[in-house]
Amino acid sequence: MSPFHDKRTLLFLILFAFIPTWAGAVPFFSEETELALGQKADRQVVRQYGIYQDKELQLYVNRVGQKLVDNLSDKVFRRYFFKLVDSSDINAFALPGGYIYVTRGLLANLNSESELANVLGHEIGHVIFHHGTKMIVRTIGAQILSLGAAIANPQNAGQWLVVSSAMFQQINMGYGREAELESDAQGMLNSAMSGYDPSGMVHFLRNLRRQEIMSGQAYHSFQATHPDTKERIIKGDLLSNSFAKKFKTAGEDPNLYISRLKGLRFGGRRHAEDTKNYDPEYIDVYEVREGDTFQSIARDVLGDPRADLEISVLNGRKEDSIPVPGELIKVVKKGTYDKKRALTLTPEAGHHEGKPDS
């Protein structure tokens, strides 16, 4: 008889084969210091990118994030803050203390709430495993002893610059191969425990691989410190199959997610200091009819049959796949979409109040 006859034992052996036990206290860092670090860096992020001005989408991202937090066995931090920032980059990142961000560029390239949940779960993993603070300890070494003063005293601008520069550089590169795989696994587990399909992470990564081929732009830039996308997909497939057998996930209508994106600004500036002149574009939603193909949709909706590849990739599909009548398809149109829902976020806005979406 196999020593792994207990499926639960096998599942968690598989999980911990991919997740090193990095969790726990970080030398020189109290929880209060991590919170202060995240709070101060949060102001820097908001200045750098700006908050995307759509109240409904902000509340939606926060609701999905707080659902994941509610299902954590150990939240580590009492409160988590989820914000949608105004950048065309395909990215999501986390700061110490529970501050998590997704870009509108990422939101546009997701195709279901399960995909969003898995991405947010991945970033929550970076927070609960203290990847940001561990990276700071490794990067600036002995200077860590001055960190508390750098955060608390505005006059210590030079010390804070060292800390923040190291932190944001690492955010853009990723936290290293083991940390990224660890957060993939944690995010998928967290999503499955919250009722989401853990294969959402695999679908997301596969679509990003196609995006990389087309544009060269990649999630977290996929620098040398990141595991290769193909490796993440293979390991994600194994984990998602295991989690799907253990946890009951609710069925999902992808149309509900796609419909939320109507009017989302597409492309354009990457950050607040990006002063290039971009032609405005936005996401529109098309309901597939009988006999439609991606080429016919490109021709009839956009007036360019050659845009079929872009449409299929944006929707996480292969070019030769056939859209199903009744499903909603994202298309990118030129111009602006009139959505007057201005919003300013305070830290309290990130707190889960248990209220339904507006």
C-alpha positions as CSV (number, residue, x, y, z in Angstrom):
1,M,0.0,0.0,0.0
2,S,1.3,3.5,-0.8
3,P,2.3,5.6,2.2
4,F,0.2,8.4,0.6
5,H,-3.1,6.5,0.7
6,D,-4.6,9.5,2.6
7,K,-5.4,12.0,0.0
8,R,-5.3,14.9,2.4
9,T,-1.8,13.9,3.5
10,L,-0.7,13.7,-0.2
11,L,-2.2,17.1,-1.0
12,F,-0.4,18.9,1.7
13,L,2.9,17.1,1.0
14,I,2.5,18.4,-2.6
15,L,1.7,21.9,-1.3
16,F,4.7,22.1,1.1
17,A,7.0,20.7,-1.6
18,F,6.4,24.1,-3.3
19,I,6.1,26.3,-0.2
20,P,9.2,26.7,1.9
21,T,8.4,27.6,5.5
22,W,9.4,31.2,5.3
23,A,6.6,32.5,7.5
24,G,7.3,34.0,10.9
25,A,8.9,37.0,12.5
26,V,11.5,39.0,10.7
27,P,14.6,40.1,12.6
28,F,14.6,43.9,13.4
29,F,10.9,44.2,12.4
30,S,7.9,44.4,14.7
31,E,4.4,44.3,13.3
32,E,4.1,48.0,14.1
33,T,7.2,48.8,12.0
34,E,5.9,46.8,9.1
35,L,2.6,48.6,9.3
36,A,4.4,52.0,9.4
37,L,6.5,51.0,6.5
38,G,3.5,50.0,4.4
39,Q,1.6,53.1,5.4
40,K,4.3,55.5,4.3
41,A,5.1,53.6,1.1
42,D,1.4,53.6,0.3
43,R,1.4,57.4,0.0
44,Q,4.3,57.1,-2.4
45,V,2.4,54.5,-4.5
46,V,-0.7,56.7,-4.7
47,R,1.4,59.7,-5.8
48,Q,3.3,57.6,-8.3
49,Y,0.3,56.0,-10.0
50,G,-2.9,57.7,-8.9
51,I,-6.1,56.0,-7.8
52,Y,-8.2,54.9,-10.8
53,Q,-11.4,57.0,-10.7
54,D,-14.1,54.4,-10.7
55,K,-15.9,53.8,-7.4
56,E,-17.7,50.6,-8.5
57,L,-14.5,48.9,-9.6
58,Q,-12.6,50.1,-6.5
59,L,-15.3,48.6,-4.3
60,Y,-15.4,45.4,-6.4
61,V,-11.6,44.8,-6.1
62,N,-11.8,45.5,-2.4
63,R,-14.7,43.1,-1.9
64,V,-12.9,40.2,-3.6
65,G,-9.7,40.9,-1.6
66,Q,-11.5,41.0,1.7
67,K,-13.3,37.8,1.0
68,L,-9.9,36.1,0.6
69,V,-8.6,37.7,3.8
70,D,-11.7,36.5,5.7
71,N,-10.7,32.9,4.8
72,L,-7.1,33.1,5.9
73,S,-6.3,30.8,8.8
74,D,-3.8,33.4,10.0
75,K,-4.3,37.0,8.8
76,V,-1.0,38.1,10.4
77,F,-2.2,41.7,10.0
78,R,-5.6,42.9,11.3
79,R,-6.5,45.0,8.2
80,Y,-5.8,44.8,4.5
81,F,-6.1,47.5,1.9
82,F,-6.9,46.8,-1.7
83,K,-6.5,49.6,-4.3
84,L,-6.9,49.9,-8.1
85,V,-4.2,52.2,-9.4
86,D,-4.2,54.2,-12.7
87,S,-1.6,52.4,-14.7
88,S,-1.7,50.6,-18.1
89,D,1.0,48.2,-16.9
90,I,-0.1,44.6,-16.4
91,N,0.9,44.4,-12.7
92,A,-0.1,43.7,-9.1
93,F,2.1,44.2,-6.1
94,A,2.0,44.3,-2.3
95,L,3.7,46.3,0.4
96,P,4.5,45.2,4.0
97,G,1.6,45.6,6.4
98,G,-1.3,44.6,4.1
99,Y,-1.3,47.1,1.3
100,I,-2.1,45.5,-2.1
101,Y,-2.5,47.1,-5.5
102,V,-3.7,46.0,-8.9
103,T,-3.4,48.2,-12.1
104,R,-6.3,48.8,-14.5
105,G,-4.0,47.2,-17.1
106,L,-4.1,44.0,-15.2
107,L,-7.9,44.2,-14.6
108,A,-8.4,44.6,-18.4
109,N,-6.4,41.5,-19.1
110,L,-8.2,39.2,-16.6
111,N,-11.3,37.3,-17.7
112,S,-13.0,36.1,-14.6
113,E,-13.4,36.8,-10.9
114,S,-11.5,33.6,-10.1
115,E,-8.5,35.0,-12.0
116,L,-8.7,38.2,-10.0
117,A,-9.0,36.3,-6.8
118,N,-5.9,34.1,-7.5
119,V,-3.8,37.2,-8.4
120,L,-4.9,39.0,-5.2
121,G,-4.3,35.8,-3.2
122,H,-0.7,35.7,-4.7
123,E,-0.1,39.3,-3.4
124,I,-1.6,38.4,0.0
125,G,0.9,35.6,0.1
126,H,3.7,38.2,-0.2
127,V,2.3,40.0,2.8
128,I,1.7,37.1,5.1
129,F,5.1,35.6,4.4
130,H,6.8,39.0,4.9
131,H,8.6,38.8,1.6
132,G,8.9,42.6,1.4
133,T,10.5,43.0,4.8
134,K,12.8,40.0,4.4
135,M,14.0,41.5,1.1
136,I,14.8,44.8,2.9
137,V,16.8,42.9,5.5
138,R,18.8,41.2,2.7
139,T,19.2,44.3,0.6
140,I,20.3,47.0,3.0
141,G,21.7,44.9,5.8
142,A,23.1,46.8,8.8
143,Q,21.3,50.0,7.8
144,I,18.1,48.2,8.9
145,L,18.8,49.4,12.4
146,S,18.0,53.0,11.3
147,L,14.7,51.9,9.6
148,G,12.5,52.9,12.6
149,A,13.9,56.4,12.6
150,A,13.7,56.7,8.9
151,I,10.0,56.0,9.0
152,A,9.1,58.0,12.0
153,N,11.1,61.1,11.4
154,P,10.5,63.2,8.2
155,Q,14.0,64.7,8.6
156,N,15.6,61.3,7.9
157,A,14.7,61.6,4.2
158,G,18.1,60.1,3.1
159,Q,17.5,56.9,5.1
160,W,13.9,56.6,3.9
161,L,15.1,57.0,0.3
162,V,17.5,54.0,0.7
163,V,14.7,51.8,2.1
164,S,12.0,52.9,-0.4
165,S,14.3,52.6,-3.4
166,A,15.3,49.1,-2.5
167,M,11.7,48.1,-1.8
168,F,10.2,49.4,-5.1
169,Q,13.1,48.1,-7.2
170,Q,12.4,44.6,-5.8
171,I,8.7,45.0,-6.3
172,N,9.3,45.5,-10.0
173,M,11.6,42.5,-10.2
174,G,9.8,40.1,-8.0
175,Y,11.0,38.6,-4.7
176,G,12.9,35.7,-6.2
177,R,12.0,32.3,-7.5
178,E,11.1,30.5,-4.3
179,A,9.0,33.5,-2.9
180,E,7.0,33.8,-6.2
181,L,6.3,30.0,-6.3
182,E,5.4,30.2,-2.6
183,S,2.9,33.0,-3.2
184,D,1.4,31.3,-6.3
185,A,0.7,28.2,-4.1
186,Q,-0.6,30.3,-1.2
187,G,-2.8,32.4,-3.5
188,M,-4.3,29.3,-5.2
189,L,-5.0,27.7,-1.8
190,N,-6.5,30.9,-0.4
191,S,-8.7,31.2,-3.5
192,A,-9.9,27.6,-3.3
193,M,-10.7,27.9,0.4
194,S,-12.8,31.0,-0.6
195,G,-14.8,29.2,-3.2
196,Y,-12.9,30.3,-6.3
197,D,-11.5,28.0,-9.0
198,P,-7.8,27.7,-8.3
199,S,-7.1,27.1,-12.0
200,G,-7.8,30.8,-12.4
201,M,-4.1,31.4,-11.7
202,V,-3.1,28.9,-14.5
203,H,-5.5,30.6,-17.0
204,F,-4.0,34.0,-16.1
205,L,-0.4,32.8,-16.5
206,R,-1.2,31.1,-19.8
207,N,-2.7,34.3,-21.2
208,L,0.2,36.3,-19.9
209,R,2.5,34.0,-21.8
210,R,0.7,34.9,-25.0
211,Q,0.8,38.6,-24.0
212,E,4.6,38.3,-23.6
213,I,5.0,36.9,-27.1
214,M,2.8,39.6,-28.6
215,S,4.0,42.7,-26.7
216,G,7.1,41.8,-24.6
217,Q,5.3,43.3,-21.6
218,A,5.1,40.9,-18.7
219,Y,3.6,40.7,-15.2
220,H,6.1,41.9,-12.6
221,S,8.5,42.3,-15.6
222,F,9.4,38.6,-15.1
223,Q,13.0,39.5,-14.5
224,A,15.7,36.9,-13.8
225,T,14.6,36.6,-10.2
226,H,11.2,35.3,-11.3
227,P,10.5,31.6,-12.1
228,D,9.9,31.1,-15.8
229,T,6.2,31.5,-16.8
230,K,6.2,27.9,-18.1
231,E,7.4,26.5,-14.8
232,R,4.8,28.4,-12.9
233,I,2.1,27.1,-15.2
234,I,3.2,23.4,-14.8
235,K,3.4,23.7,-11.0
236,G,0.1,25.6,-10.9
237,D,-1.6,22.9,-12.9
238,L,-0.6,20.3,-10.4
239,L,-1.7,22.3,-7.5
240,S,-5.0,23.4,-9.0
241,N,-6.0,19.8,-9.7
242,S,-5.2,18.9,-6.1
243,F,-7.1,21.8,-4.6
244,A,-10.1,21.3,-6.8
245,K,-10.5,17.8,-5.4
246,K,-10.3,19.0,-1.8
247,F,-12.3,22.2,-1.9
248,K,-15.8,22.8,-3.3
249,T,-15.7,25.8,-5.7
250,A,-18.8,27.7,-6.8
251,G,-19.7,27.8,-10.5
252,E,-19.0,31.2,-12.1
253,D,-20.4,33.1,-15.0
254,P,-17.5,34.9,-16.6
255,N,-20.0,37.4,-18.2
256,L,-20.5,39.0,-14.8
257,Y,-16.8,39.9,-14.6
258,I,-16.5,41.0,-18.2
259,S,-19.6,43.3,-17.8
260,R,-17.9,45.2,-15.0
261,L,-15.1,46.3,-17.3
262,K,-17.3,48.2,-19.8
263,G,-15.8,51.7,-20.1
264,L,-12.5,50.8,-18.4
265,R,-9.7,53.0,-19.7
266,F,-7.3,50.9,-21.8
267,G,-3.6,51.6,-22.5
268,G,-2.2,55.0,-22.0
269,R,0.0,56.3,-19.2
270,R,1.9,53.9,-17.0
271,H,2.4,56.3,-14.1
272,A,1.8,59.9,-13.0
273,E,5.0,61.2,-14.6
274,D,4.3,59.5,-18.0
275,T,3.7,62.6,-20.2
276,K,3.5,60.8,-23.6
277,N,0.6,61.7,-25.8
278,Y,-1.6,58.6,-26.0
279,D,-4.8,58.3,-28.1
280,P,-7.6,57.5,-25.6
281,E,-9.0,54.0,-25.7
282,Y,-11.4,52.0,-23.6
283,I,-12.9,48.5,-23.1
284,D,-16.3,47.9,-24.6
285,V,-18.3,44.7,-24.3
286,Y,-19.8,42.8,-27.2
287,E,-22.3,40.0,-26.9
288,V,-21.5,37.1,-29.3
289,R,-24.2,36.2,-31.9
290,E,-24.7,33.0,-33.8
291,G,-22.1,32.5,-36.4
292,D,-19.6,35.0,-35.0
293,T,-15.9,34.4,-35.1
294,F,-13.1,36.6,-33.7
295,Q,-12.4,37.7,-37.3
296,S,-16.0,38.7,-37.9
297,I,-16.2,40.5,-34.6
298,A,-13.0,42.4,-35.4
299,R,-14.4,43.3,-38.8
300,D,-18.0,44.2,-37.8
301,V,-17.2,45.9,-34.4
302,L,-13.8,47.5,-35.0
303,G,-13.7,47.7,-38.8
304,D,-10.5,45.8,-38.9
305,P,-10.5,42.0,-39.5
306,R,-6.8,41.9,-38.7
307,A,-7.6,42.8,-35.0
308,D,-8.9,39.3,-34.4
309,L,-5.6,38.1,-32.7
310,E,-5.7,41.1,-30.3
311,I,-9.3,40.4,-29.4
312,S,-8.7,36.7,-28.8
313,V,-5.6,37.3,-26.7
314,L,-7.3,40.0,-24.6
315,N,-10.1,37.5,-23.9
316,G,-7.7,34.7,-23.0
317,R,-8.6,32.6,-26.0
318,K,-6.7,31.0,-28.9
319,E,-7.1,32.8,-32.3
320,D,-8.8,29.7,-33.9
321,S,-11.3,29.1,-31.0
322,I,-15.0,29.9,-31.7
323,P,-16.8,32.3,-29.4
324,V,-20.1,31.0,-27.9
325,P,-23.4,32.8,-28.6
326,G,-24.4,34.8,-25.6
327,E,-20.9,35.2,-24.1
328,L,-19.5,38.6,-23.6
329,I,-16.3,39.6,-25.4
330,K,-14.0,42.5,-24.6
331,V,-13.0,44.8,-27.4
332,V,-10.9,47.9,-27.4
333,K,-12.4,51.0,-28.9
334,K,-10.9,54.4,-29.6
335,G,-12.1,57.5,-27.7
336,T,-13.3,57.9,-24.1
337,Y,-16.2,56.4,-22.2
338,D,-18.2,58.7,-20.0
339,K,-18.1,57.4,-16.5
340,K,-18.4,60.0,-13.8
341,R,-17.6,58.2,-10.6
342,A,-14.8,60.2,-9.0
343,L,-13.2,58.7,-6.0
344,T,-10.6,59.5,-3.3
345,L,-9.4,56.6,-1.1
346,T,-8.5,56.9,2.5
347,P,-7.0,54.0,4.5
348,E,-10.4,53.4,6.0
349,A,-11.8,52.8,2.5
350,G,-9.8,49.6,2.3
351,H,-11.5,48.1,5.4
352,H,-14.1,45.5,4.9
353,E,-17.5,46.7,6.0
354,G,-19.5,43.8,4.7
355,K,-21.5,46.1,2.3
356,P,-22.6,44.8,-1.1
357,D,-21.4,46.5,-4.2
358,S,-23.1,49.7,-5.3
